[in-house]
Amino acid sequence: MSEPKQTKRHYRPNVAAIILSSKYPHACEIFIACRNDIKDAWQFPQGGIDSNESPKEALLRELEEEIGTKEVDIVAEHPEWVSYDFPETVAPKMYPYDGQTQKYFLVRLRHDSLVNLNTQEPEFSDYKFVSYEDIFHHITYFKRPIYKQVLEYFKKKGYL
């Protein structure tokens, strides 16, 4: 008997931002936002990388498109790309991709930056800043393993 064929997974290149409030490093408050197309789905801002962009360029563009500001300072960058598969409920909407491979950045909002979710194509309906300890009470289930991996890296490095 022959073994079943392994199908190659197709991942969308993506950037994600773990945004710290402008109070950082005196206070460690992490920004999460609720998607407007999936009920109670809280997450970090993220988005695809265009073919002509570097990850840092995509990060700033996505932040402006999703939260209305790119006025951030990059604190750190996760050294590796991390990947996850879309759950069956999300996969059809994201076709032809099976999941995403992401480059994570830890950024701090500048003191004068204002978050504005009322962007040209709004993706979020609400946002809040939460503690490191409280974040997993809010994040959508299928992103938790990746968020845990990335947040633990930044914590181990002394950023969180």
C-alpha positions as CSV (number, residue, x, y, z in Angstrom):
1,M,0.0,0.0,0.0
2,S,1.3,3.4,-0.8
3,E,1.3,6.3,1.7
4,P,-1.1,9.2,1.3
5,K,0.4,12.2,-0.5
6,Q,1.4,15.1,1.8
7,T,-0.1,18.3,0.5
8,K,2.1,21.4,0.9
9,R,0.5,24.0,3.2
10,H,0.2,27.5,1.8
11,Y,0.9,30.3,4.3
12,R,0.2,34.0,3.9
13,P,3.2,36.2,4.9
14,N,2.1,38.5,7.6
15,V,3.2,40.9,10.3
16,A,1.8,41.3,13.8
17,A,2.2,44.0,16.4
18,I,2.2,43.6,20.1
19,I,1.5,47.2,21.1
20,L,2.5,48.5,24.5
21,S,0.9,51.7,25.8
22,S,2.9,54.9,25.9
23,K,3.3,54.3,29.7
24,Y,5.8,51.5,28.9
25,P,8.3,50.7,30.5
26,H,6.7,52.2,33.7
27,A,3.6,50.1,33.1
28,C,3.1,47.1,30.9
29,E,-0.3,47.4,29.2
30,I,-0.8,45.4,26.0
31,F,-3.2,46.5,23.3
32,I,-5.8,44.1,22.0
33,A,-8.7,44.8,19.6
34,C,-12.0,43.1,18.9
35,R,-12.6,42.1,15.2
36,N,-15.7,43.5,13.7
37,D,-16.3,40.4,11.5
38,I,-16.0,37.6,14.1
39,K,-17.9,37.8,17.4
40,D,-15.7,38.3,20.5
41,A,-12.5,37.7,18.6
42,W,-9.8,39.7,20.3
43,Q,-6.3,39.9,18.8
44,F,-3.2,41.9,18.0
45,P,-3.2,44.1,14.9
46,Q,-1.8,42.1,12.0
47,G,-1.9,42.0,8.2
48,G,-0.4,40.8,5.0
49,I,3.0,41.8,3.6
50,D,2.8,43.1,0.1
51,S,5.3,41.8,-2.4
52,N,7.2,45.1,-2.5
53,E,7.4,45.6,1.3
54,S,9.8,44.7,4.0
55,P,8.2,43.4,7.2
56,K,8.8,46.7,9.0
57,E,7.2,48.7,6.1
58,A,4.2,46.3,6.3
59,L,4.0,46.8,10.0
60,L,3.7,50.6,9.8
61,R,1.2,50.4,6.9
62,E,-0.9,47.9,8.7
63,L,-0.9,49.8,12.0
64,E,-2.1,52.9,10.1
65,E,-4.8,51.0,8.2
66,E,-6.1,49.1,11.3
67,I,-5.6,51.5,14.3
68,G,-5.2,54.8,12.6
69,T,-1.6,55.5,13.6
70,K,1.9,54.4,12.8
71,E,3.4,56.6,15.6
72,V,5.2,53.8,17.4
73,D,8.7,52.9,18.4
74,I,9.9,49.4,17.7
75,V,11.1,47.9,21.0
76,A,12.0,44.4,19.7
77,E,11.4,41.9,16.9
78,H,10.8,38.2,17.4
79,P,13.8,36.4,15.8
80,E,11.8,33.8,14.0
81,W,8.7,33.6,11.8
82,V,5.9,31.7,13.4
83,S,3.1,29.9,11.6
84,Y,-0.4,28.8,12.4
85,D,-3.3,27.1,10.5
86,F,-6.7,28.7,10.1
87,P,-9.5,26.9,11.9
88,E,-12.2,25.4,9.6
89,T,-14.6,28.3,10.4
90,V,-12.1,30.9,9.1
91,A,-10.3,28.9,6.3
92,P,-12.9,29.4,3.5
93,K,-12.7,33.2,3.9
94,M,-8.9,33.1,3.7
95,Y,-8.7,30.8,0.6
96,P,-6.2,30.0,-1.0
97,Y,-4.2,30.2,2.3
98,D,-4.1,27.4,4.9
99,G,-2.7,29.7,7.5
100,Q,-0.3,32.5,8.2
101,T,3.4,32.8,8.8
102,Q,4.1,35.9,10.9
103,K,6.9,38.2,11.9
104,Y,6.1,39.7,15.3
105,F,7.2,43.1,16.5
106,L,6.9,44.5,20.0
107,V,6.2,48.3,19.7
108,R,5.4,51.1,22.0
109,L,2.8,53.8,21.2
110,R,4.4,57.3,21.2
111,H,3.0,59.7,23.8
112,D,1.3,61.8,21.1
113,S,-0.2,59.0,19.1
114,L,-4.0,58.5,19.1
115,V,-5.7,55.2,18.3
116,N,-8.6,55.6,15.8
117,L,-10.5,52.5,14.8
118,N,-12.7,54.5,12.4
119,T,-10.3,53.9,9.5
120,Q,-11.1,53.7,5.8
121,E,-11.8,50.0,6.1
122,P,-12.5,49.3,9.8
123,E,-11.4,45.9,11.0
124,F,-12.0,46.4,14.7
125,S,-15.0,47.5,16.7
126,D,-13.3,48.0,20.1
127,Y,-9.9,48.0,21.8
128,K,-8.4,48.0,25.3
129,F,-5.2,47.7,27.1
130,V,-4.8,44.6,29.3
131,S,-2.1,43.2,31.6
132,Y,0.2,40.4,30.5
133,E,-1.6,38.1,33.0
134,D,-5.0,39.0,31.7
135,I,-4.4,38.7,27.9
136,F,-5.4,35.1,27.4
137,H,-8.8,35.7,28.9
138,H,-9.6,37.7,25.8
139,I,-7.6,36.3,22.8
140,T,-9.5,34.1,20.3
141,Y,-8.7,30.4,20.9
142,F,-6.8,29.6,17.7
143,K,-4.2,32.3,18.2
144,R,-3.4,31.5,21.8
145,P,-0.5,29.0,21.2
146,I,1.3,31.5,18.9
147,Y,0.7,34.4,21.2
148,K,1.9,32.4,24.2
149,Q,5.1,31.5,22.3
150,V,5.8,35.1,21.2
151,L,4.9,36.7,24.5
152,E,7.0,34.2,26.5
153,Y,10.0,35.1,24.3
154,F,9.6,38.8,24.9
155,K,9.1,38.2,28.6
156,K,12.2,35.9,28.8
157,K,14.2,38.7,27.1
158,G,13.1,41.2,29.8
159,Y,10.7,43.3,27.7
160,L,7.5,42.3,29.4
